[in-house]
């Protein structure tokens, strides 16, 4: 899916400040939802979930 951690980081950086699964165009189907959750839960990304339905995350909120 990703060739490197830099590729994954670039995918995250390309997303808008507030994003939903449909914004993750790098992958398809349920993988989009998995990536939204991953970005929100992984400590390497400054991001939190702001809603479950629809699944939505926001950058710069993990403070």
Secondary structure, DSSP 8 states (H G I E B T S, - for coil): --SSHHHHHHHHHHS-SEEEGGG-TTS-THHHHHHHHHHHHSTTS-EEEEEETTEEEEET---
